[in-house]
Amino acid sequence: MRVRILAAVITISAVSAAPLTAKDLLIRNVTVFDGTGAPAIPNTDVLVKGNKIAAVSFARLKSSGATVIDGTGKFLIPGLIDSHIHLPGGQSGTVADGDR
């Protein structure tokens, strides 16, 4: 498993202006896509300590005080950005033409 690819999946955010303090997070029974083209890996546990992925396992990991998220029926994928957009005009028009 390529842990470095999965690292892009986890985003830690703050609700207030206080400094960020990352908490441990355990995602149980999630289906993992690693972005390499390999088949999805179901029923995987992923442990994040601080802001780094510490373990990816097919065996059940101990939570050890981590916040646990039930990933059953959910998917964990590398951070992907859809940078594809559509501008009005198409191939025959111009941007100024807009929708007709």
MOPAC internal coordinates of N, CA, C and O (Angstrom, degrees):
PM7 1SCF
backbone

  N    0.0000 0     0.00 0     0.00 0    0    0    0
  C    1.4485 1     0.00 0     0.00 0    1    0    0
  C    1.5183 1   108.55 1     0.00 0    2    1    0
  O    1.2310 1   120.48 1   -42.18 1    3    2    1
  N    1.2595 1   116.69 1   137.82 1    3    2    1
  C    1.4604 1   120.33 1  -179.19 1    5    3    2
  C    1.5232 1   109.31 1   -95.35 1    6    5    3
  O    1.2310 1   121.76 1   -84.76 1    7    6    5
  N    1.3244 1   114.23 1    95.24 1    7    6    5
  C    1.4539 1   120.57 1  -176.75 1    9    7    6
  C    1.5187 1   110.81 1   -63.81 1   10    9    7
  O    1.2310 1   119.86 1   144.80 1   11   10    9
  N    1.3126 1   117.86 1   -35.20 1   11   10    9
  C    1.4670 1   119.95 1  -178.09 1   13   11   10
  C    1.5260 1   111.52 1   -64.38 1   14   13   11
  O    1.2310 1   120.02 1   148.40 1   15   14   13
  N    1.3248 1   117.56 1   -31.60 1   15   14   13
  C    1.4686 1   119.89 1   177.34 1   17   15   14
  C    1.5259 1   109.95 1   -70.03 1   18   17   15
  O    1.2310 1   120.65 1   139.56 1   19   18   17
  N    1.3171 1   116.36 1   -40.44 1   19   18   17
  C    1.4592 1   119.89 1  -179.05 1   21   19   18
  C    1.5228 1   112.61 1   -69.32 1   22   21   19
  O    1.2310 1   120.23 1   158.92 1   23   22   21
  N    1.3278 1   117.17 1   -21.08 1   23   22   21
  C    1.4628 1   120.20 1  -178.44 1   25   23   22
  C    1.5191 1   111.81 1   -58.66 1   26   25   23
  O    1.2310 1   120.12 1   151.64 1   27   26   25
  N    1.3185 1   117.38 1   -28.36 1   27   26   25
  C    1.4604 1   120.96 1  -179.72 1   29   27   26
  C    1.5232 1   112.11 1   -70.75 1   30   29   27
  O    1.2310 1   120.45 1   167.59 1   31   30   29
  N    1.3338 1   116.74 1   -12.41 1   31   30   29
  C    1.4639 1   120.48 1  -176.00 1   33   31   30
  C    1.5193 1   112.48 1   -76.43 1   34   33   31
  O    1.2310 1   120.11 1   144.28 1   35   34   33
  N    1.2974 1   117.40 1   -35.72 1   35   34   33
  C    1.4576 1   121.82 1  -170.86 1   37   35   34
  C    1.5300 1   111.10 1   -89.73 1   38   37   35
  O    1.2310 1   120.53 1   -53.95 1   39   38   37
  N    1.3065 1   116.59 1   126.05 1   39   38   37
  C    1.4586 1   121.68 1   175.74 1   41   39   38
  C    1.5149 1   108.39 1  -120.64 1   42   41   39
  O    1.2310 1   120.62 1   -54.29 1   43   42   41
  N    1.3174 1   116.43 1   125.71 1   43   42   41
  C    1.4589 1   121.66 1   177.77 1   45   43   42
  C    1.5248 1   107.53 1  -101.27 1   46   45   43
  O    1.2310 1   119.89 1   -50.77 1   47   46   45
  N    1.3357 1   117.81 1   129.23 1   47   46   45
  C    1.4591 1   119.66 1  -179.22 1   49   47   46
  C    1.5172 1   110.40 1  -132.04 1   50   49   47
  O    1.2310 1   120.77 1   -21.12 1   51   50   49
  N    1.3280 1   116.13 1   158.88 1   51   50   49
  C    1.4619 1   122.07 1   179.35 1   53   51   50
  C    1.5124 1   109.66 1  -110.22 1   54   53   51
  O    1.2310 1   120.34 1   -35.74 1   55   54   53
  N    1.3253 1   116.96 1   144.26 1   55   54   53
  C    1.4486 1   121.43 1   178.65 1   57   55   54
  C    1.5271 1   109.70 1   -88.11 1   58   57   55
  O    1.2310 1   120.35 1   149.40 1   59   58   57
  N    1.3145 1   116.93 1   -30.60 1   59   58   57
  C    1.4582 1   120.66 1  -178.31 1   61   59   58
  C    1.5209 1   110.45 1  -113.39 1   62   61   59
  O    1.2310 1   120.52 1     4.43 1   63   62   61
  N    1.3237 1   116.61 1  -175.57 1   63   62   61
  C    1.4545 1   122.02 1   179.69 1   65   63   62
  C    1.5215 1   111.63 1   -81.59 1   66   65   63
  O    1.2310 1   119.81 1  -179.49 1   67   66   65
  N    1.3319 1   117.97 1     0.51 1   67   66   65
  C    1.4599 1   121.38 1   179.58 1   69   67   66
  C    1.5210 1   109.80 1   -65.51 1   70   69   67
  O    1.2310 1   120.17 1   -26.11 1   71   70   69
  N    1.3436 1   117.27 1   153.89 1   71   70   69
  C    1.4621 1   119.52 1   178.82 1   73   71   70
  C    1.5271 1   110.97 1   -59.49 1   74   73   71
  O    1.2310 1   120.89 1   -30.70 1   75   74   73
  N    1.3256 1   115.90 1   149.30 1   75   74   73
  C    1.4629 1   120.09 1   178.65 1   77   75   74
  C    1.5216 1   110.31 1   -68.52 1   78   77   75
  O    1.2310 1   120.91 1   -45.70 1   79   78   77
  N    1.3048 1   115.87 1   134.30 1   79   78   77
  C    1.4524 1   121.30 1   171.19 1   81   79   78
  C    1.5186 1   105.55 1  -130.67 1   82   81   79
  O    1.2310 1   120.82 1   -68.30 1   83   82   81
  N    1.3050 1   116.03 1   111.70 1   83   82   81
  C    1.4596 1   120.91 1  -177.68 1   85   83   82
  C    1.5247 1   109.71 1   -73.62 1   86   85   83
  O    1.2310 1   120.87 1   -43.35 1   87   86   85
  N    1.3234 1   115.95 1   136.65 1   87   86   85
  C    1.4535 1   121.80 1   176.89 1   89   87   86
  C    1.5220 1   107.85 1  -107.00 1   90   89   87
  O    1.2310 1   121.09 1   -24.49 1   91   90   89
  N    1.3296 1   115.53 1   155.51 1   91   90   89
  C    1.4551 1   119.38 1   176.99 1   93   91   90
  C    1.5205 1   108.96 1   -70.48 1   94   93   91
  O    1.2310 1   121.23 1   -36.13 1   95   94   93
  N    1.3154 1   115.25 1   143.87 1   95   94   93
  C    1.4585 1   122.33 1  -175.38 1   97   95   94
  C    1.5236 1   108.37 1  -136.83 1   98   97   95
  O    1.2310 1   120.61 1   -47.53 1   99   98   97
  N    1.3276 1   116.45 1   132.47 1   99   98   97
  C    1.4595 1   121.35 1   176.99 1  101   99   98
  C    1.5223 1   108.17 1  -122.17 1  102  101   99
  O    1.2310 1   120.53 1   -59.30 1  103  102  101
  N    1.3087 1   116.59 1   120.70 1  103  102  101
  C    1.4635 1   122.25 1   176.98 1  105  103  102
  C    1.5194 1   106.64 1  -104.21 1  106  105  103
  O    1.2310 1   120.71 1   -63.73 1  107  106  105
  N    1.3224 1   116.25 1   116.27 1  107  106  105
  C    1.4719 1   121.74 1  -176.12 1  109  107  106
  C    1.5265 1   111.65 1   -99.80 1  110  109  107
  O    1.2310 1   121.06 1   -34.53 1  111  110  109
  N    1.3292 1   115.58 1   145.47 1  111  110  109
  C    1.4650 1   123.56 1   171.09 1  113  111  110
  C    1.5241 1   114.30 1    56.41 1  114  113  111
  O    1.2310 1   120.16 1  -147.05 1  115  114  113
  N    1.3037 1   117.31 1    32.95 1  115  114  113
  C    1.4612 1   121.27 1  -179.11 1  117  115  114
  C    1.5294 1   109.51 1   -89.64 1  118  117  115
  O    1.2310 1   120.62 1   -27.52 1  119  118  117
  N    1.3217 1   116.43 1   152.48 1  119  118  117
  C    1.4647 1   121.01 1   173.31 1  121  119  118
  C    1.5259 1   107.05 1   -92.75 1  122  121  119
  O    1.2310 1   120.89 1   -56.45 1  123  122  121
  N    1.3329 1   115.91 1   123.55 1  123  122  121
  C    1.4657 1   121.60 1  -174.05 1  125  123  122
  C    1.5243 1   110.61 1  -104.13 1  126  125  123
  O    1.2310 1   121.13 1   -52.99 1  127  126  125
  N    1.3392 1   115.44 1   127.01 1  127  126  125
  C    1.4615 1   122.69 1   167.90 1  129  127  126
  C    1.5172 1   105.23 1  -106.17 1  130  129  127
  O    1.2310 1   119.88 1   -53.53 1  131  130  129
  N    1.3414 1   117.83 1   126.47 1  131  130  129
  C    1.4675 1   118.49 1  -176.90 1  133  131  130
  C    1.5270 1   113.61 1   -95.43 1  134  133  131
  O    1.2310 1   119.84 1   178.69 1  135  134  133
  N    1.3288 1   117.90 1    -1.31 1  135  134  133
  C    1.4591 1   120.04 1   176.82 1  137  135  134
  C    1.5115 1   114.71 1    81.03 1  138  137  135
  O    1.2310 1   119.90 1  -174.09 1  139  138  137
  N    1.3356 1   117.80 1     5.91 1  139  138  137
  C    1.4642 1   120.72 1  -178.88 1  141  139  138
  C    1.5243 1   112.73 1   -96.50 1  142  141  139
  O    1.2310 1   120.34 1   174.21 1  143  142  141
  N    1.3289 1   116.96 1    -5.79 1  143  142  141
  C    1.4567 1   120.56 1  -175.40 1  145  143  142
  C    1.5236 1   112.39 1    96.47 1  146  145  143
  O    1.2310 1   120.30 1   173.40 1  147  146  145
  N    1.3269 1   117.03 1    -6.60 1  147  146  145
  C    1.4595 1   121.20 1   177.11 1  149  147  146
  C    1.5301 1   109.19 1   -70.31 1  150  149  147
  O    1.2310 1   120.00 1   -23.11 1  151  150  149
  N    1.3269 1   117.61 1   156.89 1  151  150  149
  C    1.4712 1   119.59 1   178.25 1  153  151  150
  C    1.5304 1   111.25 1   -60.60 1  154  153  151
  O    1.2310 1   120.72 1   -24.78 1  155  154  153
  N    1.3221 1   116.23 1   155.22 1  155  154  153
  C    1.4601 1   121.85 1   177.15 1  157  155  154
  C    1.5301 1   109.78 1   -62.60 1  158  157  155
  O    1.2310 1   120.91 1   -29.92 1  159  158  157
  N    1.3279 1   115.86 1   150.08 1  159  158  157
  C    1.4619 1   121.48 1  -179.87 1  161  159  158
  C    1.5330 1   107.79 1  -113.38 1  162  161  159
  O    1.2310 1   120.24 1   -74.38 1  163  162  161
  N    1.3386 1   117.14 1   105.62 1  163  162  161
  C    1.4713 1   119.80 1  -177.40 1  165  163  162
  C    1.5210 1   112.49 1   -78.28 1  166  165  163
  O    1.2310 1   120.80 1   -14.78 1  167  166  165
  N    1.3350 1   116.07 1   165.22 1  167  166  165
  C    1.4680 1   124.10 1   172.26 1  169  167  166
  C    1.5278 1   113.06 1    53.54 1  170  169  167
  O    1.2310 1   120.64 1  -130.44 1  171  170  169
  N    1.3076 1   116.38 1    49.56 1  171  170  169
  C    1.4607 1   122.54 1  -177.84 1  173  171  170
  C    1.5206 1   109.47 1  -108.17 1  174  173  171
  O    1.2310 1   120.30 1   -38.10 1  175  174  173
  N    1.3407 1   117.03 1   141.90 1  175  174  173
  C    1.4569 1   122.30 1   172.34 1  177  175  174
  C    1.5247 1   108.13 1  -101.62 1  178  177  175
  O    1.2310 1   120.40 1   -44.11 1  179  178  177
  N    1.3286 1   116.85 1   135.89 1  179  178  177
  C    1.4640 1   122.14 1   178.90 1  181  179  178
  C    1.5244 1   107.62 1  -126.95 1  182  181  179
  O    1.2310 1   120.52 1   -57.27 1  183  182  181
  N    1.3351 1   116.62 1   122.73 1  183  182  181
  C    1.4586 1   122.31 1  -179.97 1  185  183  182
  C    1.5217 1   109.23 1  -108.23 1  186  185  183
  O    1.2310 1   121.08 1   -53.60 1  187  186  185
  N    1.3410 1   115.53 1   126.40 1  187  186  185
  C    1.4582 1   122.10 1   176.78 1  189  187  186
  C    1.5196 1   107.29 1  -112.61 1  190  189  187
  O    1.2310 1   120.38 1   -57.05 1  191  190  189
  N    1.3339 1   116.88 1   122.95 1  191  190  189
  C    1.4707 1   122.09 1   177.61 1  193  191  190
  C    1.5130 1   107.36 1  -112.19 1  194  193  191
  O    1.2310 1   121.17 1   -59.12 1  195  194  193
  N    1.3176 1   115.37 1   120.88 1  195  194  193
  C    1.4627 1   119.11 1  -175.37 1  197  195  194
  C    1.5115 1   108.24 1    67.37 1  198  197  195
  O    1.2310 1   120.09 1    62.20 1  199  198  197
  N    1.3250 1   117.44 1  -117.80 1  199  198  197
  C    1.4648 1   120.27 1   178.06 1  201  199  198
  C    1.5329 1   111.82 1  -120.48 1  202  201  199
  O    1.2310 1   120.74 1  -154.97 1  203  202  201
  N    1.3459 1   116.18 1    25.03 1  203  202  201
  C    1.4713 1   120.39 1   179.94 1  205  203  202
  C    1.5218 1   110.71 1  -130.49 1  206  205  203
  O    1.2310 1   121.08 1   -36.25 1  207  206  205
  N    1.3146 1   115.53 1   143.75 1  207  206  205
  C    1.4635 1   120.45 1   175.36 1  209  207  206
  C    1.5251 1   107.51 1   -71.88 1  210  209  207
  O    1.2310 1   121.08 1   -59.72 1  211  210  209
  N    1.3422 1   115.54 1   120.28 1  211  210  209
  C    1.4583 1   121.05 1  -176.52 1  213  211  210
  C    1.5186 1   112.53 1   -96.77 1  214  213  211
  O    1.2310 1   120.16 1   150.47 1  215  214  213
  N    1.3405 1   117.30 1   -29.53 1  215  214  213
  C    1.4648 1   119.76 1  -177.50 1  217  215  214
  C    1.5213 1   110.50 1  -157.57 1  218  217  215
  O    1.2310 1   121.87 1   -37.13 1  219  218  217
  N    1.3273 1   114.02 1   142.87 1  219  218  217
  C    1.4645 1   122.62 1   171.82 1  221  219  218
  C    1.5204 1   104.45 1  -129.98 1  222  221  219
  O    1.2310 1   120.59 1   -57.50 1  223  222  221
  N    1.3419 1   116.47 1   122.50 1  223  222  221
  C    1.4577 1   118.63 1  -171.18 1  225  223  222
  C    1.5183 1   112.23 1  -145.35 1  226  225  223
  O    1.2310 1   121.48 1   -32.87 1  227  226  225
  N    1.3285 1   114.78 1   147.13 1  227  226  225
  C    1.4618 1   121.05 1   172.53 1  229  227  226
  C    1.5190 1   109.21 1   -82.49 1  230  229  227
  O    1.2310 1   120.43 1   155.77 1  231  230  229
  N    1.3402 1   116.79 1   -24.23 1  231  230  229
  C    1.4647 1   121.83 1   176.98 1  233  231  230
  C    1.5231 1   108.83 1   -84.35 1  234  233  231
  O    1.2310 1   120.60 1   -26.09 1  235  234  233
  N    1.3165 1   116.46 1   153.91 1  235  234  233
  C    1.4627 1   121.13 1  -179.67 1  237  235  234
  C    1.5250 1   109.54 1   -67.27 1  238  237  235
  O    1.2310 1   120.37 1   -54.50 1  239  238  237
  N    1.3367 1   116.89 1   125.50 1  239  238  237
  C    1.4620 1   121.95 1   179.00 1  241  239  238
  C    1.5263 1   110.12 1   -89.53 1  242  241  239
  O    1.2310 1   120.18 1   -29.08 1  243  242  241
  N    1.3322 1   117.25 1   150.92 1  243  242  241
  C    1.4674 1   121.66 1   175.88 1  245  243  242
  C    1.5230 1   108.56 1   -76.05 1  246  245  243
  O    1.2310 1   120.75 1   -40.91 1  247  246  245
  N    1.3251 1   116.16 1   139.09 1  247  246  245
  C    1.4644 1   119.89 1  -177.55 1  249  247  246
  C    1.5173 1   112.44 1   -77.40 1  250  249  247
  O    1.2310 1   119.05 1   148.14 1  251  250  249
  N    1.3172 1   119.42 1   -31.86 1  251  250  249
  C    1.4658 1   124.26 1   177.53 1  253  251  250
  C    1.5261 1   112.82 1    43.31 1  254  253  251
  O    1.2310 1   120.15 1  -133.84 1  255  254  253
  N    1.3268 1   117.33 1    46.16 1  255  254  253
  C    1.4535 1   121.28 1   176.77 1  257  255  254
  C    1.5205 1   114.91 1    85.40 1  258  257  255
  O    1.2310 1   119.90 1   179.68 1  259  258  257
  N    1.3182 1   117.80 1    -0.32 1  259  258  257
  C    1.4637 1   120.84 1   178.94 1  261  259  258
  C    1.5233 1   110.11 1   -72.52 1  262  261  259
  O    1.2310 1   120.97 1   -26.72 1  263  262  261
  N    1.3221 1   115.75 1   153.28 1  263  262  261
  C    1.4574 1   120.39 1   171.42 1  265  263  262
  C    1.5241 1   106.88 1   -70.32 1  266  265  263
  O    1.2310 1   120.14 1   -51.69 1  267  266  265
  N    1.3277 1   117.34 1   128.31 1  267  266  265
  C    1.4637 1   121.38 1  -176.26 1  269  267  266
  C    1.5219 1   109.62 1  -104.24 1  270  269  267
  O    1.2310 1   121.13 1   -49.43 1  271  270  269
  N    1.3260 1   115.44 1   130.57 1  271  270  269
  C    1.4671 1   122.24 1   175.84 1  273  271  270
  C    1.5194 1   107.52 1  -115.32 1  274  273  271
  O    1.2310 1   120.54 1   -50.71 1  275  274  273
  N    1.3305 1   116.58 1   129.29 1  275  274  273
  C    1.4568 1   120.86 1   176.86 1  277  275  274
  C    1.5245 1   108.16 1   -80.73 1  278  277  275
  O    1.2310 1   120.58 1   -68.26 1  279  278  277
  N    1.3288 1   116.50 1   111.74 1  279  278  277
  C    1.4535 1   121.69 1  -178.20 1  281  279  278
  C    1.5235 1   113.35 1   -92.88 1  282  281  279
  O    1.2310 1   119.91 1  -170.90 1  283  282  281
  N    1.3278 1   117.78 1     9.10 1  283  282  281
  C    1.4563 1   121.08 1  -179.04 1  285  283  282
  C    1.5292 1   110.17 1   -56.54 1  286  285  283
  O    1.2310 1   120.77 1   -55.28 1  287  286  285
  N    1.3255 1   116.14 1   124.72 1  287  286  285
  C    1.4631 1   121.11 1  -179.77 1  289  287  286
  C    1.5218 1   113.84 1    78.86 1  290  289  287
  O    1.2310 1   120.42 1  -173.30 1  291  290  289
  N    1.3354 1   116.80 1     6.70 1  291  290  289
  C    1.4598 1   121.03 1  -179.42 1  293  291  290
  C    1.5273 1   110.01 1  -116.04 1  294  293  291
  O    1.2310 1   120.96 1   -12.26 1  295  294  293
  N    1.3387 1   115.76 1   167.74 1  295  294  293
  C    1.4489 1   121.35 1  -176.37 1  297  295  294
  C    1.5229 1   110.44 1  -126.50 1  298  297  295
  O    1.2310 1   120.82 1   -39.60 1  299  298  297
  N    1.3341 1   116.05 1   140.40 1  299  298  297
  C    1.4578 1   122.59 1   176.60 1  301  299  298
  C    1.5204 1   106.39 1  -113.84 1  302  301  299
  O    1.2310 1   120.82 1   -57.99 1  303  302  301
  N    1.3363 1   116.03 1   122.01 1  303  302  301
  C    1.4566 1   120.84 1  -175.78 1  305  303  302
  C    1.5253 1   110.02 1  -131.42 1  306  305  303
  O    1.2310 1   120.05 1   -18.90 1  307  306  305
  N    1.3212 1   117.52 1   161.10 1  307  306  305
  C    1.4718 1   119.17 1   174.75 1  309  307  306
  C    1.5260 1   109.48 1   -61.48 1  310  309  307
  O    1.2310 1   120.56 1   -25.55 1  311  310  309
  N    1.3009 1   116.53 1   154.45 1  311  310  309
  C    1.4649 1   120.39 1   177.84 1  313  311  310
  C    1.5100 1   109.86 1   -61.01 1  314  313  311
  O    1.2310 1   120.36 1   -62.53 1  315  314  313
  N    1.3003 1   116.93 1   117.47 1  315  314  313
  C    1.4535 1   121.48 1  -178.37 1  317  315  314
  C    1.5219 1   109.48 1  -116.28 1  318  317  315
  O    1.2310 1   120.92 1   -35.34 1  319  318  317
  N    1.3079 1   115.84 1   144.66 1  319  318  317
  C    1.4558 1   120.94 1   178.26 1  321  319  318
  C    1.5221 1   107.75 1  -120.42 1  322  321  319
  O    1.2310 1   120.44 1   -54.49 1  323  322  321
  N    1.3129 1   116.77 1   125.51 1  323  322  321
  C    1.4584 1   121.02 1   175.56 1  325  323  322
  C    1.5185 1   107.08 1   -91.74 1  326  325  323
  O    1.2310 1   120.80 1   -84.20 1  327  326  325
  N    1.3153 1   116.07 1    95.80 1  327  326  325
  C    1.4604 1   120.38 1  -177.13 1  329  327  326
  C    1.5266 1   111.98 1   -94.50 1  330  329  327
  O    1.2310 1   120.50 1  -167.99 1  331  330  329
  N    1.2951 1   116.65 1    12.01 1  331  330  329
  C    1.4591 1   122.72 1  -178.18 1  333  331  330
  C    1.5284 1   108.72 1   -87.98 1  334  333  331
  O    1.2310 1   120.81 1   -49.64 1  335  334  333
  N    1.3324 1   116.06 1   130.36 1  335  334  333
  C    1.4563 1   120.84 1  -178.92 1  337  335  334
  C    1.5217 1   110.33 1  -132.13 1  338  337  335
  O    1.2310 1   120.43 1   -15.50 1  339  338  337
  N    1.3126 1   116.78 1   164.50 1  339  338  337
  C    1.4544 1   122.54 1   174.59 1  341  339  338
  C    1.5167 1   108.27 1  -118.71 1  342  341  339
  O    1.2310 1   120.31 1   -51.05 1  343  342  341
  N    1.3159 1   117.02 1   128.95 1  343  342  341
  C    1.4532 1   121.44 1   175.24 1  345  343  342
  C    1.5171 1   108.42 1  -106.31 1  346  345  343
  O    1.2310 1   119.99 1   -33.54 1  347  346  345
  N    1.3105 1   117.62 1   146.46 1  347  346  345
  C    1.4633 1   119.51 1   177.39 1  349  347  346
  C    1.5223 1   110.74 1   -61.67 1  350  349  347
  O    1.2310 1   120.28 1   -29.01 1  351  350  349
  N    1.3131 1   117.08 1   150.99 1  351  350  349
  C    1.4605 1   120.67 1   176.04 1  353  351  350
  C    1.5042 1   113.71 1   115.50 1  354  353  351
  O    1.2310 1   119.93 1   142.39 1  355  354  353
  N    1.3013 1   117.74 1   -37.61 1  355  354  353
  C    1.4581 1   120.77 1   178.84 1  357  355  354
  C    1.5222 1   112.38 1    60.10 1  358  357  355
  O    1.2310 1   120.74 1    22.82 1  359  358  357
  N    1.3270 1   116.19 1  -157.18 1  359  358  357
  C    1.4622 1   121.49 1  -176.65 1  361  359  358
  C    1.5182 1   112.58 1   -76.65 1  362  361  359
  O    1.2310 1   119.85 1   150.23 1  363  362  361
  N    1.3176 1   117.89 1   -29.77 1  363  362  361
  C    1.4603 1   119.21 1  -174.90 1  365  363  362
  C    1.5308 1   113.67 1   -98.96 1  366  365  363
  O    1.2310 1   119.68 1   164.52 1  367  366  365
  N    1.3130 1   118.22 1   -15.48 1  367  366  365
  C    1.4417 1   120.96 1  -176.97 1  369  367  366
  C    1.5044 1   112.45 1  -107.84 1  370  369  367
  O    1.2310 1   121.30 1    10.35 1  371  370  369
  N    1.3026 1   115.12 1  -169.65 1  371  370  369
  C    1.4528 1   120.85 1   175.05 1  373  371  370
  C    1.5157 1   107.61 1  -120.62 1  374  373  371
  O    1.2310 1   120.87 1   -13.50 1  375  374  373
  N    1.2939 1   115.93 1   166.50 1  375  374  373
  C    1.4698 1   120.55 1   179.03 1  377  375  374
  C    1.5297 1   109.10 1   -59.16 1  378  377  375
  O    1.2310 1   120.22 1   145.03 1  379  378  377
  N    1.3184 1   117.19 1   -34.97 1  379  378  377
  C    1.4702 1   121.62 1  -178.64 1  381  379  378
  C    1.5317 1   111.78 1   -67.30 1  382  381  379
  O    1.2310 1   119.71 1   155.84 1  383  382  381
  N    1.3568 1   118.17 1   -24.16 1  383  382  381
  C    1.4674 1   121.24 1  -178.70 1  385  383  382
  C    1.5351 1   111.53 1   -65.77 1  386  385  383
  O    1.2310 1   120.40 1   145.83 1  387  386  385
  N    1.3325 1   116.84 1   -34.17 1  387  386  385
  C    1.4586 1   120.10 1  -179.02 1  389  387  386
  C    1.5185 1   111.63 1    64.03 1  390  389  387
  O    1.2310 1   121.07 1    15.61 1  391  390  389
  N    1.3224 1   115.55 1  -164.39 1  391  390  389
  C    1.4657 1   120.72 1   178.41 1  393  391  390
  C    1.5236 1   109.22 1   -77.35 1  394  393  391
  O    1.2310 1   120.65 1   -42.74 1  395  394  393
  N    1.3098 1   116.37 1   137.26 1  395  394  393
  C    1.4648 1   120.97 1  -179.71 1  397  395  394
  C    1.4905 1   111.01 1  -100.79 1  398  397  395
  O    1.2310 1   120.10 1   180.00 1  399  398  397

